[in-house]
Amino acid sequence: MRATVRDVMTTRVVAVRKDASFKDIAALLAEHRVSAFPVVDDDGKVIGVVSEADLVEVRHLIRNDFLSDPARFTVAVKDGVVTIAGGPETAEGGRGIVSAIWLVEGVVSVRDLLTYLPTLRTGPGLGPLF
């Protein structure tokens, strides 16, 4: 007998919004015991899929390579385009995270919607750079 989609699919679909945080997605993955969720826009249209593997890879990158809290960021993926938003601790760290995401397998583009704080410089006559 050949397996079909109907044989393995769930009838109760749970989706996440495009602005869901890593923390929220991780909790839902554990609660519903699934490995992926469809991602929907404000109109409920499916715009991508986020999987446990995606979450683990990007969380690992943010936490271990850049020593940042993944809960500070939201990440959406559609057709290989990663959109990242949130507030990195430093502009340098944020730019590093974006550069590293480019290197993740399957990524074709990165939309950087991070909120960068001005870099502070110290010393005589030096103030915030805008």
C-alpha positions in Angstrom: 0.0 0.0 0.0 1.2 3.5 -0.9 1.1 6.2 1.8 -0.6 9.4 0.9 -0.6 12.8 2.5 -3.9 12.1 4.1 -2.3 9.2 5.9 0.2 11.3 7.7 -1.3 14.8 7.9 -2.9 16.5 10.9 -6.5 17.8 10.7 -5.9 20.5 13.3 -3.4 23.0 11.8 -1.7 25.4 14.0 0.1 28.3 12.3 2.3 31.0 13.7 2.2 34.7 12.7 5.2 36.2 10.9 6.1 38.2 14.0 6.2 35.3 16.4 9.3 35.2 18.7 11.7 32.3 19.0 10.4 31.7 22.5 6.8 31.5 21.3 7.6 29.1 18.4 9.7 26.8 20.6 6.8 26.6 23.1 4.3 25.8 20.4 6.5 23.1 18.8 6.9 21.4 22.2 3.2 21.8 23.1 1.9 20.4 19.8 4.7 17.9 19.3 5.3 18.8 15.7 8.4 19.7 13.8 7.2 22.6 11.7 4.5 25.3 11.5 3.1 27.3 8.5 3.8 31.0 8.9 1.0 33.4 8.1 0.8 37.1 7.4 -1.7 39.6 8.9 -4.4 38.3 6.5 -3.9 34.6 7.5 -2.2 33.8 4.1 0.6 31.2 4.4 3.9 32.9 3.6 6.4 30.3 4.7 7.2 27.4 7.0 9.3 27.5 10.1 10.7 24.2 11.3 12.4 23.0 14.5 15.6 22.7 12.5 15.4 26.4 11.4 14.7 27.5 14.9 17.6 25.5 16.3 20.1 26.7 13.7 19.3 30.4 14.0 18.9 30.3 17.8 22.3 28.5 18.0 23.9 31.1 15.8 22.4 34.0 17.8 23.1 32.5 21.2 26.5 30.8 20.8 28.2 32.8 18.0 27.0 36.2 19.0 26.2 35.7 22.7 22.7 37.3 22.3 19.3 36.3 23.6 17.3 34.8 20.7 14.1 36.1 22.4 15.1 39.6 21.3 14.5 38.7 17.7 11.8 37.6 15.3 12.6 35.7 12.2 10.4 34.9 9.2 11.3 32.8 6.2 9.6 32.8 2.8 11.1 31.3 -0.4 14.6 31.3 1.1 14.3 35.0 2.1 15.0 35.5 5.8 13.5 38.6 7.5 15.0 39.3 10.9 13.7 42.0 13.3 14.4 43.0 16.8 17.0 44.8 18.8 20.5 43.5 19.0 22.7 44.6 21.9 25.1 46.3 19.6 25.1 47.4 16.0 28.2 45.3 15.3 26.5 42.2 16.8 23.4 42.8 14.7 25.4 43.2 11.5 27.3 40.0 12.4 24.1 38.1 12.9 22.8 39.2 9.5 26.0 38.3 7.8 26.0 34.8 9.5 22.4 34.2 8.4 23.5 34.7 4.8 25.7 31.6 5.3 22.9 29.3 6.4 22.1 26.6 3.8 19.0 27.5 1.8 19.1 31.2 2.4 18.9 33.3 -0.8 18.4 36.7 0.8 18.2 38.4 4.2 16.0 41.4 5.0 17.5 43.3 7.9 14.8 45.0 9.9 16.8 45.2 13.1 16.6 48.3 15.2 20.2 49.5 15.7 21.1 51.7 18.7 23.5 54.5 18.1 27.2 53.5 18.7 28.6 55.4 21.7 32.1 56.7 21.5 34.0 57.9 24.5 36.8 60.5 24.8 37.1 64.2 24.6 34.6 65.8 22.2 33.2 62.4 21.2 29.5 61.6 21.6 26.9 59.3 20.1 27.3 58.6 16.4 24.0 58.7 14.4 
